Amino acid sequence: MKTHIKNKLQAIFTGTLLLFSASCSDFLGETDPSNITADSYYQTAEHAQAAITAVYSNLKDIRGGSYGGGPWLMAEFATGLADSDLGQADNSNIIRNLNNNSDNAYGLAHWRSNYEGIANANLAIAKIPGIQMNEELKKKYLGEAKFLRAHYYYQLVRLFGKVPLILDPIDLASKDLYPTQASEEEVYTQIVKDLIEAEGAGLPAKDPAGKVTSGAVKTLLSSVYLTMAGYPLQKGATHYKLAADKSKEVIDNAVTYGYSLFPSYDDLHNPAKKNIGENIFMVQYKTLTAPSNWQPLIIPYNMNISAYSDQTGAIYANLDFIKSYETGDKRIEEKAFYFTEYTLKTDRSKKVNLGGYFLYKHFDIQANLLSASADLNWSLYRYAELLLIYSEASNEVSGPTALGYEGLNAIRSRAGLTAHTGLSQSEFREAVWREKWHELSYEAVTWFDMVRVRKGFNVSNGTFDDFVGHQFAYGPTLTARELLFPIPTSEVRNNTNLIQNPGY
């Protein structure tokens, strides 16, 4: 922990300085770049902007991958709903078969990327207040940094449970050089504090460039409250109400924020729809200059359908899960959420059967047909999830509500399904869960929901089993160990104050 955070922060800081100094002759004239330190650097509004850009950069770290798989697959294989054609992808396979261990490279990538983001956020939050600049812009930058720090901690606490809570930049004199773990409640308390402060930061309702907006802050806060209501904190009714109220603020002001469900599933993977409509907050990419890098993982293994040279088949939908969708559900129609055939690269007039349901919702058509340079963003929070957060939370407060039905049925209507009516509280609860599993599949949401409600989706009958004892369709059975991922071996070895999660 000590070496990783300090050295990584320094490397990122140095890289930011190099990028900035290469583009600003005035800055180069002010001081010798070889003598720049964190204390001497943070002097202007441009420096503040560079600091915030660095905080955003870590959102990208886990999205890609290589021939053996990629870190974002970790939470997908843990659901029991994903398959792979990569026999040599050990990091995926040991999770899929519930044999995970602390040497898994995916877990280390999640740990490091989130703590690097936190380190960058801490530096920005510490240094920007002392810069002489426009106060409204300063407040906005600090709001962005606090939202992003909250996001990174939200990932860590749900993946690993008790984690170090570091809120200041680290140097050799820091008390957090060898940090101990905070309780989950302490981490969530800080997440909420950061988000409430971000709410008051004067962030815009819309941002076409994809920066943090006021609607994104409220969306994340509603998700956090919903999780706090469930496991492991079990705050219950008070936090279900907080989640319902906060998500309703977004729904009530959807026009102001520009939020709505896309009319077509094609819009979910259309680069022209970045940062608008259903996409509340996204990881930003740009073709050729900073292309998204997960396409090779979702392309069928060596079927010769893509402009990409790597076609690995690293993840596709479990067939039993596909069969769990209702009859007539448009989401499983060809080239909606999934695709089972595609044209050959060598002859686009010929189609080949792919032998499985691959993830079309993440598929960049132009990149795969021609450029091999994807322009797609990754949506971290979208409006469909926000609607379902309200539906679930409000139901827990007082049973099904008119607005709760409205959001749930809007998603069902787009899928070509009949509207739900007349459900009991328990029936409505499971209807919302089922819709979340089917609507937000393979978007790094499902496993977090499984842990939060302590349930696994039984694909054979459409009901929900207790998490512990839930059997995947292909055999393995979940135990309490799988409620958390293991803290990486290298982190526990380097910092003896860290206590490994049970079972690892």
Secondary structure, 3 states (H helix, E strand, C coil): CHHHHHHHHHHHHHHHHHHHHHCCHHHHHHCCHHHCCHHHHCCCHHHHHHHHHHHHHHHHCCCCCECCECHHHHHHHCCCCEECCCCCCHHHHHHHCCCCCCCCHHHHHHHHHHHHHHHHHHHHHHHHHHCCCCHHHHHHHHHHHHHHHHHHHHHHHHHHCCCCCCCCCCCCCCCCCCCCCCCHHHHHHHHHHHHHHHHCCCCCCCCCCCCCCHHHHHHHHHHHHHHHHCCCCCCCHHHHHHHHHHHHHHHHCHHHHCECCCCCHHHHHCHHHCCCECEEEEECCECCCECECCHHHHCCCCCCCCCCCCCCCCCEECHHHHHCCCCCCHHHCECCCEEEEEEECCEEEEEEEEEEEEEHHHCCHHHHHHHCCECCCEEEEEHHHHHHHHHHHHHHHHCCCHHHHHHHHHHHHHCCCCCCCCCCHHHHHHHHHHHHHHHCCCCCCHHHHHHHHCEEEECCCCEEEECCCCECCCCCECCHHHHCCCCCHHHHHHCCCCCCCCCC
